[in-house]
């Protein structure tokens, strides 16, 4: 059995560069893959139908530029596709897949912590706004257990 872990790594110097790599965990082997189209950091990542979705992120720390980019990587074809951008560009958001949809919570935009809750449907390539979180948060995690989405950590 070939165990693989896909790594989306970011190198931050004067410019943000994004690399896509696969590590074969049981072979201690790294393989470079097609680069993500939008260079960024502090973005959310989740998996739906064996495809990896990368949403949002910060583009430039000096200017404060953020993105609502929504890109999907297909490991079978080693290709990236751009999808409909998030309605609320941000970074530091929590992202989780549940019932073949992608939930994006909170984050930060223009120095403001967000309580936004948006859901992306890959089948229709569309976004919906959902009820806001009770408190704004940034840099936290989301996981699903027993049909409930848990938001953990952040500030």
C-alpha positions in Angstrom: 0.0 0.0 0.0 1.4 3.4 -1.0 0.6 5.9 1.8 0.7 9.4 0.5 0.4 12.8 2.2 -0.1 15.9 0.1 1.8 18.9 1.5 1.0 22.5 0.4 4.1 24.3 1.6 4.7 28.0 1.6 8.0 29.8 1.5 7.8 33.4 2.6 10.7 35.7 1.7 10.0 39.0 0.0 7.4 37.2 -2.2 5.1 34.4 -1.3 5.7 31.3 -3.3 3.6 28.2 -3.1 4.7 24.6 -3.8 2.7 21.4 -3.9 4.5 18.2 -2.8 3.5 14.7 -2.1 5.4 12.6 0.5 5.1 8.8 0.4 5.1 8.3 4.2 6.3 4.7 4.2 9.1 5.3 1.7 10.5 8.6 3.0 10.2 10.0 -0.6 9.1 13.5 -1.7 7.7 14.3 -5.1 7.1 17.9 -6.5 3.7 18.5 -8.1 2.0 21.3 -10.0 2.2 24.6 -8.1 -1.0 26.2 -6.8 -2.1 29.1 -9.0 -2.4 31.7 -6.3 0.6 32.3 -4.1 -0.6 32.8 -0.5 -0.3 31.7 3.1 -2.7 31.2 6.1 -5.3 29.7 3.8 -7.8 26.9 4.5 -7.6 23.4 3.1 -10.0 20.5 3.0 -10.9 17.5 0.9 -14.2 16.7 -1.0 -14.5 13.7 -3.4 -10.7 13.1 -3.4 -10.0 16.6 -4.5 -8.2 19.2 -2.4 -9.7 22.7 -2.0 -7.6 25.7 -1.0 -9.6 28.8 0.0 -8.7 32.3 1.0 -5.4 33.4 2.4 -3.0 36.3 2.8 -1.1 37.4 -0.3 1.2 40.1 1.0 2.0 40.9 4.6 3.3 44.4 3.8 0.2 45.7 1.9 -2.3 43.5 3.9 -3.6 42.1 0.6 -5.9 39.1 1.1 -7.7 36.8 -1.4 -11.0 35.0 -1.7 -9.4 32.5 -4.2 -11.0 29.1 -4.3 -8.8 26.6 -6.1 -9.1 22.8 -6.4 -6.3 20.3 -6.9 -7.0 16.9 -8.5 -4.2 14.5 -7.4 -5.2 12.0 -10.2 -4.5 14.5 -12.9 -2.0 16.8 -11.1 -4.0 19.8 -12.1 -5.4 22.9 -10.4 -8.7 24.6 -11.3 -10.0 28.0 -10.2 -13.5 28.0 -8.8 -15.9 30.7 -7.7 -14.2 33.0 -5.2 -15.4 33.3 -1.6 -17.8 36.2 -1.1 -15.7 37.3 1.9 -11.9 37.3 1.2 -9.9 36.5 4.3 -7.1 34.6 5.9 -6.8 32.6 9.1 -10.2 31.0 8.6 -11.3 27.5 9.7 -12.3 25.2 6.9 -13.9 21.8 7.1 -15.8 19.5 4.6 -19.1 18.1 5.7 -21.7 16.3 3.5 -19.8 17.2 0.4 -19.8 20.9 1.1 -17.1 23.2 2.4 -17.7 25.3 5.5 -15.5 28.4 6.0 -15.7 30.1 9.4 -14.3 33.4 10.6 -10.8 34.6 9.7 -9.4 38.1 9.4 -9.8 40.9 6.8 -8.3 44.4 6.9 -7.4 44.0 10.6 -10.9 42.9 11.7 -11.7 39.5 13.1 -14.7 38.0 11.3 -17.8 36.0 12.5 -18.7 35.1 8.9 -19.9 31.6 8.1 -20.0 30.7 4.4 -20.6 27.3 2.7 -19.3 26.3 -0.7 -21.1 23.6 -2.8 -18.6 22.0 -5.3 -21.4 20.5 -7.3 -22.9 23.9 -8.2 -19.7 26.0 -7.8 -21.7 28.4 -5.6 -21.5 30.0 -2.1 -24.2 30.6 0.5 -24.1 32.7 3.6 -25.1 30.9 6.8 -25.7 32.1 10.4 -22.7 34.0 11.8 -20.7 32.6 14.6 -21.5 34.0 18.1 -18.0 35.5 18.3 -15.5 36.6 15.7 -12.4 34.4 15.5 -9.1 33.9 13.6 -6.5 31.2 13.4 -8.5 28.3 14.7 -9.5 24.8 13.5 -12.7 23.0 12.5 -13.5 19.3 12.7 -16.6 17.1 12.3 -17.6 14.5 14.9 -21.0 12.8 14.9 -22.6 15.2 12.4 -21.5 18.2 14.4 -18.9 20.8 13.4 -16.5 21.7 16.2 -14.6 25.0 16.2 -11.5 24.8 18.4 -9.0 27.5 19.5 -8.2 30.8 17.9 -8.5 34.3 19.2 
